[in-house]
Amino acid sequence: MISRPFWLHILRVLALWFAFLVLTYHLDHDSLALDEGWTMWAVRPNSPVEMMRRIVADVHPPLYFMLLDGWTALAGESVYVARMPSIFFALLGLAASYALGRKLFDHRTGMITLIYLGTAGFTVYYAREARMYAQFMAFSVSTTWIYVLWHEHPTRSRMTLYIGLTLALLYTHYNGAWLVLAHGLHALLSHPRRPAWLFLALIIAIGFVPWLPALVHQTQTHPVQQFAVRQTRWEEVRWLFFLLTSLYWLVTLAPLVLGRALPHLLRQRNTLSLLILWIGLTPAVVFIINAWGRQFYQPRYVISLVPGVAMLMAYATRQVFWRPAVIGFVITITVIQLGTYPVLWPTKSPWRTVIAQVVETRDPGVPLIATVEAHSVAAYYDRQLGLREGRVMDFTGQEPDPQQIHSLLATLADTPSVWVAMSLNSWTVWTVAGVLDQTRRVGFRDGITIVNGVDNMVFYRFDAGDDDDLAFRFGDLLAYEGRIGTEQPIQAGENFCAALPFYALSSFTNRYSIGLHVLDQSHHLVAQYDEGLNLRTSGETFTWKPCISIPSDLPPGSYYLVLVVYRWDTIENIPIFEGPIDQSLFWGDLMIWGQLDVVNGPQ
């Protein structure tokens, strides 16, 4: 007769295999995301010193990158290979969550925790990224498990293991500090006369001292993180709650009401206080700091609490009175988590598909004008697919003078086609596209749009033939019907006046403003003209005629003419798109309309 422990072991293995299949399903189907591109650039140098320099210039500690560097050196840097360490750490976190659930409650709670955590949106999404968040989650639950063992029966081996895992946690993500603080508060609350944890905290702090100068540098260099929520509002708190409960919070929280979980937890005050601190302290501290201090909150930064939420849900499910109802809740919540995943979690931009199409379509002998930032996803796929092979004019890392661009493009006048693959981070793309559009037609257009307008990229082929194909519009508000990339000479102290034709795509009120700004090569504002847009009706055409007074002491040189449309009450720029509705490409939220050449200045 097969023993019960054997069947439990089989169930654990099957649950982990199920999680593995969920996490690795079409693992390399999605292209690398923005941060993954940076990751692959960070671990690419042959020199460890250069790798550490790149890491210090970012906002995260080094452990994940060091481990990934060793892994890719052995296994290569394909998408599948790059994401496998995250899969490994996700499975490690699942195994540790089972062990902790069994320790705090029983094996059934541990098993349900494994299932809930393995299908949670946080786990599925970040286990499929070449980033540190699956590792962060794994060390969070592993550290908590060892803490519980040490708290129950302190031994030297458990103390050593806790110190090592905690340092690994802190060297993976700084927000692990709030979980360590939760452990400390729990230890002090449960054993106020046994301050042994303070000794552990001192050793951990000493172990983190070598990285403190790098942390200080990162904090000073990045006072506000790029994708951080600018201000903590109830919308952010509510959205985090929806992410944790997969929208159907009434279903996921129903077992707390329908079973014996709450009264049982109230009798297990030690366990209850640990869960409350684990789940509540990290988001509370992060939201408070984000509201009144440094703005850095992103939902992924609180992934350390997800195993605690899964464990609480699992224990509540375990304590439902009727066993068939327990099975029903497990199946229902699992289906909800997997079913709402495509709705709650963003899809990744199709970098590989777009770049592969460009590479397949383009003859290497046809000139390509490119800007591909070294840390970008485009640079990764350039290495994989050969985007910049053949005849290439590479402007990466440069902001050439518009006159230089005009001269360079003049040498391509007799070329049947010219390809453009340029990041919108560089304003050079506006000049290049504007000049090519004056004598050519668009034969191919595609692009990549990334959240918050960072590292967006456009791909065009300009063919000989009819010109003036580029068609820009400001959202669904205005279509610009003129050219871009014009050169305008002027003397300092004079007025520059222009006539810009527009077509109203929809009726709008006078809450919008329009501006033409003069910026120097460092993108600093030197002159401007802004005024409110009057009431317009859909289909109306009009010409806007701004006049800008150029300062008399403006040094000679080339300056950008930047066109913006914005809401005057929020100072929020209207996004700019190019192309037909079914092929619209995002071009940022300001138009580099042309170039102003100041031909004289103060002597």
N, C-alpha and C positions, 0 to 999 in steps of 0.2 A: 504494500500500500504506500502511495506517495505521500510524504509528510506535508503538513501545512506550510512550514517554512520554505519548502521547495517551490510550492505554487506561488507564494509571495515573491520569491526571487524571480520566477518566470514573469509575473505581472510587472515587476519593476523593469525588467529588461524590455518587455514588450512596450511599456509606456515610454521608455527612453528611445526605443526604435521608432515609435510613432512620432515623437518629438523631432527626432533626427530627420525623418522623411518630410515632416512639415517645414522644418527650417532649411533643408537643402533642396527643396523642390524648385527646379529651374533657378538654381542659385546664381548662375552666370547669365541668366536671361536679361536681367536689368543691367544697364550700363552703370559704371561707377558714378556715384554722386559727387557733388562739389567737394565736400570734405575728404572723400576717399581719394580724389585726385591729388589733394594736398598730401595725404598720407603717403601715397606711392612716391611722391617727389621727396618727401622728408627722409624716407628710408633708402633712397636711391644712391647717395654718394658712396664712393669707395672708402672715404675717410670717416671714421667714427667722430672725429672732431667736427667735421662739416655737418654731419647729421645732428650732433648735439647743438650746434650753432642754429640750425634751422628750427629745432624743437624749442630752444630757449626763445626764439623770436615769435613763437606762437603763444597759446594760452593754456597749454596742458603740460602735465609732468611727463617724464620720459619712458616709463616702464613699457607701455604698450608698443611704442615705436622700436624700442630695443629688441623686444621679443619678435616683432614682425620683421625687423631687419635680418635677424638670424634665420627666420623661417623662409623668407623670400630668397635669401642667399643659397639655401639648400634646394628649394622647390620651384623657384621661378616667380614671376610676377603676373601671371594670368589672373583674371577676375576671380575665378573659382579658387585658385590657390590663395589669393590675398584675403578672401573672406573666410577661409577655413579656420584660422585661429579664433575668430568670433564664434563660429559654430562650436568649436571645442570648449570655449569658456562658457557658452550658453548651456551646453550639456553638463559641464561641471557644476554650474549653478543649479541646474535642475536636480542633479544627484544630491547636492548639499541641501537643497530645500526639502527633499524627501527626508533626509537624515534629521534635519532640524524639526520638521513637522512630526516625525515619529518620536523625537526626544521630548518635545513640549507636550504632545498630545498622544497619538497612537499611530500605528502603521497605516490605517485607513486615511487618516488626515494627511499623512505624508504622501500617500499615493494620489489623493485628490489634489493636493498642492502641486505635485509634479505635473499633473494633467492641466490644471488651470494655468500654471506659470508657463508651461510649454506651448500653450496656444494663445497666450496674452499678446496683444498687439505690440507692446513694448519689446517683448522678447523676440517675436518673429521679425520685427523690423530691424532691430539693432543687431540681432545675430546674423543678419544678411548684409551687414556693412563692414567694410575694412576700417573700423574705428574702434575706440576703446570701450564702448558702452556695455557690450556683453561681458567683457572682462571686469568692468566696474561692478556690474550686477553679481557676477560670480564671486568676486572677492567680498562683496557686501554680505551675501548670505553665508559664505564660508566663514568669514570672520565672526558673524553672529552665532553660528553653530558652535565654533570653538569657544566663544565667550560663554555660552550657556554651559558647556562642559566644564570650563574653568571655574565658573561661578558656583556650580554645584559641588565640585571637588577640586580645589586648586592643587595642581602638581607642577613640577618644574617643566615637564615636557609640554603640558598644555599652555603654560605661560609662554614658553619659547615659541610655540606654534602660533599663539595669538599675536605676539609681537611681530613675528615674521609676516603673517597674513595682513595685519593692520598696516604695516609699512608698505606691503605690496598694494593695498587698497589706496593709500595716500599717494603713492607714486604712480597710480593709474589715473586717479581723478581727485581734484582738490575737495569736491563736495563729499568725499568719503569722511571728511573730518566731522561732519554733523552726525553721521552714524556712530563714529567713535565717541562723540560727546553723548549720544543717547546711551551707549553702553556704560559710560561713566556715571551718568545720572541714575541709571538703573542700579548700578552697583552701590552707589552712595545711599539711594533710597531703601534698598533691601537690606544692606548691611552697613549702617552709618558708623558703626564702631570698628569696622574692618576696612581701613583705607588702602588695602593692597592694590586696588586698581590705580591709585595715584602713582604708585611706584611704576606700574606698567606704562602709564601715560608719560612719565618722565623719560623712560627708556625709548619709547616711541618718538617723543619729541627730539631727543638727541639723535636718533636715527634719521630724522628728516632735516636736521640742521644743514647738511651739505647742499641741499637743494634750495634753501631759503634765499640766497642771492638771486637765483634764477626766478623764483616766484616773485620777488620784489620787482625785478626787471620787467617781468611779464605784466604785472599789475600796473606799473607806471606806463608801459608802452601801450597797453590796451585798457584804458580806464572804462571804456564802454565796449562790450563785445559786439561783433558784427551783426549777429542774428538775434541778439537779446531782445526780449520784450522791453520796450522803453519805459513802461510804468506799470506797476502791478495794479491790476483792476480786478473786479469780481469776475469779469469775463475770462481772465486767465485761470483763476481758481476753478471756475465752473468747467472750463474746457479740460483741465487736468482731471477733474472728477469724471467727466465723460470718457476720457481716454482710459482711465483705470477701470471703469465699469462697462466699457464698450457700448456706450449710449443707453443700453437697456438696464439702467440702474435698479429699476423696480424688481426685475427678475434676478439680477446678480445679488441684490441685498435681501431678497425675500427669505432665504434660509435663516437669516438672523432672527426673523420674527416668527417663523413657522416651526422652529425647533427649540432645543434646550441650550443653545450655545450661550446666550447672554447670561442666564443664571449660573451656568457652569463657569463661565469666565469670571464672573464677579466673585466666585469662591476661589479662583486661582489668581489672586491679586498679583503675584510675582510675574506670572506669564502675561497677564493683561497689561501690566505697566510696561513690560518690555515691548509688547506689540504696539501700544499707544505711542511710546517714544520712538520706536522704529518707523512707524508709518507717519507720525505727525511732526516730529522735530525737523527733519530735513526740509520739507516744503515750507514750514512755518518760518524757519530762519532764512531760507532763500527768498521767499516772497517779501519778508521784512527788509532784508538788505536791498533787494531790487527796488523797493518802494522808496526807501529813505537813504540809500547809500549808492553802491556801485551797481549799475544796471547790467545784469549778466544772466537773468533767468531764461532758460529754455527747458521745455518739458523733459528732454533727454537727460538733463542734469540731475533729475530726481529719480532716475531709474533704480536707485538703491532701495527704494521703498516698495517696489513692485512685488518682490517675493513676500514681504510682510502682508501686503494686501491679499495676495493669492492664498497665503496660509490662513488668514482670517476668514476668507470666503470658503476655504476648504473645511475648516473646523465647523463653520456654521452649517455647511451642507452635510457634513458627517453627523451632526446632531439633529437633523430632521427626523421626526418621529417614525415615519413609515419608510422601510428600506426601498421599495420600488420608487418612492418619491426622491430618495437620495440619488438613485441611478438616473432618474429623469432629470434632476437638476444638473448633474454632472454632464449629461449629454447636451442638454439645452444650453448651458453656459458655454460649453466648448464650441458648439455650433454658432452661438452668438458671437463669440470672440473671433472665430475664423471668418464668419460671414460679414462682420462689420469692418474687418481689416482693410479691404479696398476703399471703404468710405472714409475711414478715420486717418489713414496713413498715406502720405503723398507718394505718387508714382515718381520714379526717377526719370530724368531726361534721357532721350534716346541718343546719346552721344555716339555709340558704336554704329547704329543704323545710319545716322546722318553722315558721319565721316566716311563710313564704308561706301556709301552711295557716291560721295564726292570723289573718292579714290577710284572707284570703278568707272565713273563717267569721264573723269579727266585724263587726257593724254599727258604723260609727264613732260612732254615737250612744250605744252601750252603753259605760258607764264602764270604763276600763282603769286599773288601779293598776300602776305600772311603776317599776322601777329598772334603768336601762340605762347602765352605765359608759361614759364617753366613749371610752375606749381599747379597748373590747371588740368582738368580732365582731358581737354583737347591734346595736351602734351603727352599724356599717357597713351591715348589712342593714336597719336602721331607715331610714337615708338612702335606700337603694335601693328599699325596698318600702313605707315609710310605716307602720311598726308603731305609732308613737305619734301617729297622726292621729286627729282627733275629740276626744271627751271623755276627757281623760287626767288622772289625779292622779299626778304624777311625784315620786317620793321619791329620785331619783338624787342621790347625794352627801349624803343626810340620814340621820340616825338619830332619827326623831321619837319623842317620849315615847309609850309605849304608850297612855296616856290620850288623847293627841291622836288616835291611830289609832282608838281606840274611838269617839271623838266624830265623827270624819270618816266612819267606816263607818256610823254611826247615821243619817247623812243619806241613805244609799243603801238604807235598809230597804225602801222601796217599789219599788225597781228590780228588774225581773224577773231580770236577769242582771248579774253583775260579773265582768270579766276580770282576771286577774293575770298579769303578765309581769315576773318579778323575779329578780334575781341572788341566788344563795345566799351571795354575799360579804356581803350585808346581812342582819342578823338580823331586820330589820323583816318579812321575808317570813313568818317563823314566827308573828308576832303577827297579821298580816293574814289568813293562811290559817286560823289558829285561830279568830279571831272570825267570819269568814265561814262556817266549817264548823259553827258552833253553830246557825245558822238556815237553812242552805242545803245543797244537795246538789251533788256534783261532776258537771258536764255535759260537761266536756272536760278532758283532762290530757295533757300532753306535756312534754318537757324535753330538755336537752342536758347530757351528762356529758363533762367534759374531764379528761384525765389529771391526777392529783394533786389533784383536787377544786378546781381554780382556775377561776373564772368559770363555774361550773355555773349553769344557768338553768332555771326551771320556768315552765310556762304552764298556767293553769287557767281554766276558766269555772265560776263558782258560780251555780247557778240556784235560783230559789225552789222550795221543796219540802222533802222529807224531809232531815233534817240528819244530821250525824255520819258523813260518807262517808270522811273521811281515815283511812287505815289505815297506820300506821307499823310497821316491823319493823327489828330490829337484825340485819342479815345474815340467815342462816338459823337464828339462835339463838333470838331472842325476838320476839314480836309484842306491841306496846303497845296495850292495849285501852281506854285512857282518852282524855280530851280534851287539847288543848294550848291555849295562849293565855289561861290563866286569870289573874285578878288576885287577889293575896293581900295584904291589909293586915296590918301587924304593927308592933309597937313594938320599938325597939332594946333589946337585952338579953333578949328573950323567945326561946323555942324555936319554930321553925317545923316542924310535922310534916305529912306528907302520906301518902296511901294510893294507890299506883300499881298498877293491875292489869296482869298480864302473862300471856302464853300461851306455853309452851315449844314452839317449832317443831321442835326436835330434842333428843335426849338429849345432855347435856354434863356434863363433869366440873367440879371446883371450881377450874379455872385462870382463871375469869373473875371480874371484879369489876364492881360497879355503883356509880355515884356521882351525887349531886345537889349541884350547886355553885351558889354565889351569886356573880355577877360584876357589877361596876359598869358604867357606860355606856362606859368605856374598855376593857372586857373584862378587867379585873384581878380576880383571885380575892380575895374578902373572907371567905368562909365555905364549908364543905363538909361532906358526910357521905358516906363511902365504906365499903363492906363487900364481902366476898366473896360470890359467888353459890354457893349450895349445889348439890349434885347434883340435877339435874332430869331427868325422863323426858319423852319426846316426848308432847305432848298435855296435859301438866299445866298447870293454872292456879294462879296464886298472886298474892298482893298484897304488894308491898314497901312497908314503912312506915319511911321515913327521918325523922329528927328533926335539925334543924340549929340549933345555938346561934348566934343573931344577936349579933354584938359590941355591947356597950352603948354604945360610942363611935361607932357607925356613923352617918354623917350622914344626914339624911332625904333621900328621893328614891326613884327607881325603880331596881330592880335585876333582872338576868336570873336566872331559875332554869334551869340547864342540866343536862340529863340525859345521862349517858354510860354506855356499857357497854364494857369494855376487858379485854384480857388483862393480868393483873397482872404476869406475868413479862417482858413486852415493853413494857408501857404503850402498847399499840397499840389505838386506838379501833376498835370494830366499826362498819362503815359502816351508814348508815340509808337505808332505801328506803321509798317510799310507793306504795300502789296494788296492784291485783291482780298476780299473778306475770307475766302477759303484758303488763302496762302499767307495770311498776315504774319509778319515777323515783328517781334517786340524790339524796339530800338532805344529803349531807355525813356527818360522823362525830360530830356532837353535836346533841342536840335542845334547842331553846329551848322548854322545857316551859311556862314561864309567867313571870309578873312578880311581884316582891315589892315592895310599896309600904311603905317605912319611913316611918311617919307622924310620928315624933318622934326626936330625937337630942340630942346635947349642946347646951346653950344657951350 
